[in-house]
């Protein structure tokens, strides 16, 4: 099978629903976000979809790019990232939390905010890429799409003049071995509201 091509781009409004739905399918089973949403079945899917739509809108408003792979003009995988030395303005974060509070529940918004503040402490102090979400449609998993997304992200980090590498968190223990295959190191793990988060970092490997 030929290698898949991952492209970096700013979010197109017409793609937001498609990408949000892809992320729902990728994250509804056992992810940290699905546990924070505290729901099941259709209500879990609705909450995740709302959460991803609001998050993607925040991403677009902050002029952050995403990486995506497509097949037959359909987005089959996406990596949502924060670029080095960039930030989400506080007013945008507050707007996002208010959306989550009214669209899902104040309790979910509070747990999200609490989790983000705790996890923020483990980011490297030096400039780095933050892999916020990596999702591949279940029908296209184990076909090289995640590899294409990660390799594109690593290439961006290694080409960046100040980035020292890529940081991520995952609440799925089985993902730890997957990321270690791509030379990520587990730094620590943090329990937040009963959810174990594995903190991982991949330093750049420049020649």
C-alpha positions as a LaTeX table, in Angstrom:
\begin{tabular}{lrrr}
\hline
Residue & $x$ (\AA) & $y$ (\AA) & $z$ (\AA) \\
\hline
Unk1 & 0.00 & 0.00 & 0.00 \\
Unk2 & 1.47 & 3.41 & $-0.87$ \\
Unk3 & 2.23 & 5.73 & 2.04 \\
Unk4 & $-0.55$ & 8.06 & 3.08 \\
Unk5 & $-0.01$ & 11.79 & 2.83 \\
Unk6 & $-0.74$ & 13.93 & 5.90 \\
Unk7 & $-1.39$ & 17.61 & 5.21 \\
Unk8 & $-1.27$ & 20.53 & 7.64 \\
Unk9 & $-4.01$ & 23.09 & 7.19 \\
Unk10 & $-6.23$ & 25.54 & 9.00 \\
Unk11 & $-9.69$ & 24.23 & 9.70 \\
Unk12 & $-12.27$ & 24.65 & 6.98 \\
Unk13 & $-15.71$ & 25.28 & 8.50 \\
Unk14 & $-17.18$ & 22.71 & 6.13 \\
Unk15 & $-14.93$ & 20.01 & 7.65 \\
Unk16 & $-15.67$ & 20.65 & 11.32 \\
Unk17 & $-18.66$ & 18.31 & 11.59 \\
Unk18 & $-16.89$ & 15.57 & 9.65 \\
Unk19 & $-13.78$ & 15.79 & 11.83 \\
Unk20 & $-15.83$ & 16.02 & 15.04 \\
Unk21 & $-17.74$ & 12.86 & 14.08 \\
Unk22 & $-14.50$ & 11.05 & 13.24 \\
Unk23 & $-13.13$ & 11.97 & 16.68 \\
Unk24 & $-16.34$ & 10.73 & 18.35 \\
Unk25 & $-15.89$ & 7.32 & 16.74 \\
Unk26 & $-12.21$ & 7.24 & 17.69 \\
Unk27 & $-12.67$ & 8.33 & 21.32 \\
Unk28 & $-16.03$ & 6.95 & 22.48 \\
Unk29 & $-14.58$ & 3.68 & 23.80 \\
Unk30 & $-12.58$ & 4.04 & 27.00 \\
Unk31 & $-10.83$ & 7.34 & 26.40 \\
Unk32 & $-10.24$ & 9.90 & 29.13 \\
Unk33 & $-12.68$ & 12.27 & 27.45 \\
Unk34 & $-15.43$ & 9.64 & 27.34 \\
Unk35 & $-14.94$ & 9.08 & 31.07 \\
Unk36 & $-15.09$ & 12.82 & 31.81 \\
Unk37 & $-18.35$ & 13.10 & 29.83 \\
Unk38 & $-20.02$ & 10.65 & 32.24 \\
Unk39 & $-22.61$ & 9.30 & 29.81 \\
Unk40 & $-23.29$ & 6.25 & 27.66 \\
Unk41 & $-24.67$ & 5.39 & 24.25 \\
Unk42 & $-26.23$ & 8.17 & 22.21 \\
Unk43 & $-25.84$ & 10.73 & 25.01 \\
Unk44 & $-22.10$ & 10.03 & 25.18 \\
Unk45 & $-21.86$ & 10.47 & 21.42 \\
Unk46 & $-23.79$ & 13.74 & 21.60 \\
Unk47 & $-21.59$ & 15.08 & 24.38 \\
Unk48 & $-18.38$ & 14.09 & 22.63 \\
Unk49 & $-19.56$ & 15.60 & 19.35 \\
Unk50 & $-20.43$ & 18.87 & 21.10 \\
Unk51 & $-17.08$ & 18.85 & 22.91 \\
Unk52 & $-15.09$ & 18.22 & 19.73 \\
Unk53 & $-17.01$ & 20.84 & 17.75 \\
Unk54 & $-16.37$ & 23.44 & 20.45 \\
Unk55 & $-12.70$ & 22.42 & 20.66 \\
Unk56 & $-12.23$ & 22.63 & 16.90 \\
Unk57 & $-13.84$ & 26.07 & 16.89 \\
Unk58 & $-11.34$ & 27.10 & 19.58 \\
Unk59 & $-8.55$ & 25.68 & 17.41 \\
Unk60 & $-9.73$ & 27.66 & 14.39 \\
Unk61 & $-10.14$ & 30.90 & 16.38 \\
Unk62 & $-6.57$ & 30.59 & 17.65 \\
Unk63 & $-5.27$ & 30.05 & 14.07 \\
Unk64 & $-3.90$ & 26.62 & 14.93 \\
Unk65 & $-3.45$ & 24.06 & 12.17 \\
Unk66 & $-4.50$ & 20.43 & 12.14 \\
Unk67 & $-2.95$ & 17.50 & 10.31 \\
Unk68 & $-5.29$ & 15.26 & 8.35 \\
Unk69 & $-5.20$ & 12.29 & 6.01 \\
Unk70 & $-7.94$ & 11.58 & 3.49 \\
Unk71 & $-9.16$ & 8.80 & 1.26 \\
Unk72 & $-11.60$ & 9.44 & $-1.58$ \\
Unk73 & $-12.04$ & 13.02 & $-0.30$ \\
Unk74 & $-13.11$ & 11.78 & 3.16 \\
Unk75 & $-11.08$ & 12.68 & 6.24 \\
Unk76 & $-9.97$ & 9.34 & 7.70 \\
Unk77 & $-7.51$ & 10.55 & 10.35 \\
Unk78 & $-6.66$ & 13.78 & 12.12 \\
Unk79 & $-4.08$ & 15.13 & 14.54 \\
Unk80 & $-5.08$ & 18.23 & 16.50 \\
Unk81 & $-1.96$ & 20.05 & 17.65 \\
Unk82 & $-0.75$ & 23.18 & 19.35 \\
Unk83 & 2.33 & 24.70 & 17.77 \\
Unk84 & 5.37 & 25.91 & 19.75 \\
Unk85 & 5.24 & 29.33 & 21.39 \\
Unk86 & 1.53 & 29.68 & 20.65 \\
Unk87 & $-1.34$ & 29.92 & 23.08 \\
Unk88 & $-5.10$ & 29.94 & 23.33 \\
Unk89 & $-6.14$ & 33.36 & 24.67 \\
Unk90 & $-7.86$ & 33.23 & 28.04 \\
Unk91 & $-11.06$ & 34.77 & 26.68 \\
Unk92 & $-11.27$ & 31.98 & 24.08 \\
Unk93 & $-10.78$ & 29.35 & 26.77 \\
Unk94 & $-13.51$ & 30.92 & 28.91 \\
Unk95 & $-15.85$ & 31.04 & 25.90 \\
Unk96 & $-15.13$ & 27.35 & 25.24 \\
Unk97 & $-15.81$ & 26.40 & 28.86 \\
Unk98 & $-19.09$ & 28.33 & 28.86 \\
Unk99 & $-20.13$ & 26.49 & 25.70 \\
Unk100 & $-19.35$ & 23.15 & 27.34 \\
Unk101 & $-21.12$ & 24.21 & 30.54 \\
Unk102 & $-24.35$ & 25.15 & 28.73 \\
Unk103 & $-24.15$ & 22.50 & 25.99 \\
Unk104 & $-23.23$ & 19.54 & 28.20 \\
Unk105 & $-23.07$ & 20.38 & 31.91 \\
Unk106 & $-21.18$ & 22.62 & 34.38 \\
Unk107 & $-19.75$ & 19.48 & 36.04 \\
Unk108 & $-18.17$ & 18.28 & 32.78 \\
Unk109 & $-16.81$ & 21.78 & 32.10 \\
Unk110 & $-15.28$ & 21.90 & 35.58 \\
Unk111 & $-13.66$ & 18.46 & 35.25 \\
Unk112 & $-12.22$ & 19.42 & 31.85 \\
Unk113 & $-10.80$ & 22.66 & 33.20 \\
Unk114 & $-9.38$ & 20.90 & 36.26 \\
Unk115 & $-7.76$ & 18.19 & 34.10 \\
Unk116 & $-6.21$ & 20.70 & 31.71 \\
Unk117 & $-4.75$ & 22.77 & 34.54 \\
Unk118 & $-3.19$ & 19.69 & 36.17 \\
Unk119 & $-1.80$ & 18.32 & 32.90 \\
Unk120 & $-0.40$ & 21.72 & 31.97 \\
Unk121 & 2.15 & 21.39 & 34.76 \\
Unk122 & 3.83 & 18.47 & 32.99 \\
Unk123 & 4.54 & 20.23 & 29.70 \\
Unk124 & 8.23 & 20.87 & 29.02 \\
Unk125 & 9.17 & 24.51 & 29.71 \\
Unk126 & 10.92 & 24.76 & 26.32 \\
Unk127 & 8.98 & 25.31 & 23.04 \\
Unk128 & 7.41 & 22.08 & 21.77 \\
Unk129 & 4.53 & 20.67 & 19.75 \\
Unk130 & 1.56 & 19.46 & 21.79 \\
Unk131 & $-0.37$ & 16.57 & 20.25 \\
Unk132 & $-3.80$ & 17.25 & 21.72 \\
Unk133 & $-5.81$ & 14.60 & 19.84 \\
Unk134 & $-4.95$ & 11.82 & 17.41 \\
Unk135 & $-7.90$ & 10.00 & 15.89 \\
Unk136 & $-8.39$ & 7.59 & 13.00 \\
Unk137 & $-11.81$ & 6.40 & 11.83 \\
Unk138 & $-12.35$ & 2.81 & 13.11 \\
Unk139 & $-12.82$ & 1.54 & 9.54 \\
Unk140 & $-9.33$ & 2.77 & 8.62 \\
Unk141 & $-7.33$ & 1.84 & 11.70 \\
Unk142 & $-4.19$ & $-0.32$ & 11.40 \\
Unk143 & $-3.68$ & 0.82 & 7.81 \\
Unk144 & $-0.90$ & 3.35 & 8.33 \\
Unk145 & $-2.94$ & 6.52 & 8.84 \\
Unk146 & $-1.78$ & 7.12 & 12.42 \\
Unk147 & 1.81 & 6.56 & 11.32 \\
Unk148 & 1.42 & 9.13 & 8.53 \\
Unk149 & 0.03 & 11.68 & 10.99 \\
Unk150 & 2.76 & 11.10 & 13.55 \\
Unk151 & 5.58 & 11.16 & 11.01 \\
Unk152 & 4.26 & 14.44 & 9.59 \\
Unk153 & 4.07 & 15.90 & 13.10 \\
Unk154 & 7.60 & 14.73 & 13.94 \\
Unk155 & 8.92 & 16.24 & 10.70 \\
Unk156 & 7.30 & 19.58 & 11.56 \\
Unk157 & 8.82 & 19.54 & 15.03 \\
Unk158 & 12.28 & 18.65 & 13.74 \\
Unk159 & 12.11 & 21.41 & 11.11 \\
Unk160 & 10.97 & 24.02 & 13.62 \\
Unk161 & 13.80 & 26.33 & 14.76 \\
Unk162 & 12.97 & 26.19 & 18.50 \\
Unk163 & 10.84 & 23.06 & 19.11 \\
Unk164 & 12.51 & 20.41 & 21.26 \\
Unk165 & 10.00 & 17.66 & 20.45 \\
Unk166 & 6.40 & 16.48 & 20.79 \\
Unk167 & 4.44 & 16.14 & 24.04 \\
Unk168 & 1.18 & 14.21 & 24.54 \\
Unk169 & $-1.08$ & 12.60 & 27.11 \\
Unk170 & $-3.13$ & 9.44 & 26.70 \\
Unk171 & $-5.64$ & 7.83 & 29.06 \\
Unk172 & $-5.48$ & 4.46 & 27.26 \\
Unk173 & $-2.73$ & 2.26 & 28.64 \\
Unk174 & $-2.62$ & 0.23 & 25.41 \\
Unk175 & $-1.60$ & 3.40 & 23.56 \\
Unk176 & 1.62 & 3.64 & 25.57 \\
Unk177 & 3.29 & 0.77 & 23.66 \\
Unk178 & 2.07 & 2.25 & 20.37 \\
Unk179 & 3.69 & 5.62 & 21.08 \\
Unk180 & 6.86 & 3.99 & 22.43 \\
Unk181 & 7.23 & 2.34 & 19.02 \\
Unk182 & 7.54 & 5.87 & 17.62 \\
Unk183 & 10.24 & 6.72 & 20.21 \\
Unk184 & 8.07 & 8.47 & 22.76 \\
Unk185 & 9.18 & 8.12 & 26.36 \\
Unk186 & 6.77 & 7.82 & 29.27 \\
Unk187 & 7.63 & 10.66 & 31.64 \\
Unk188 & 5.11 & 9.98 & 34.37 \\
Unk189 & 1.45 & 9.17 & 34.95 \\
Unk190 & $-1.14$ & 11.30 & 36.70 \\
Unk191 & $-4.46$ & 10.22 & 38.21 \\
Unk192 & $-7.15$ & 12.87 & 37.76 \\
Unk193 & $-10.63$ & 12.11 & 39.12 \\
Unk194 & $-9.96$ & 8.40 & 38.83 \\
Unk195 & $-8.63$ & 8.59 & 35.26 \\
Unk196 & $-4.99$ & 7.55 & 34.76 \\
Unk197 & $-3.19$ & 9.81 & 32.30 \\
Unk198 & 0.12 & 8.70 & 30.80 \\
Unk199 & 2.45 & 11.63 & 30.06 \\
Unk200 & 4.77 & 11.05 & 27.08 \\
Unk201 & 7.41 & 13.00 & 25.18 \\
Unk202 & 9.39 & 12.40 & 22.00 \\
Unk203 & 12.54 & 14.52 & 21.63 \\
Unk204 & 13.53 & 15.64 & 18.15 \\
Unk205 & 16.01 & 13.44 & 16.31 \\
Unk206 & 17.75 & 15.94 & 14.06 \\
Unk207 & 20.71 & 14.85 & 11.97 \\
\hline
\end{tabular}
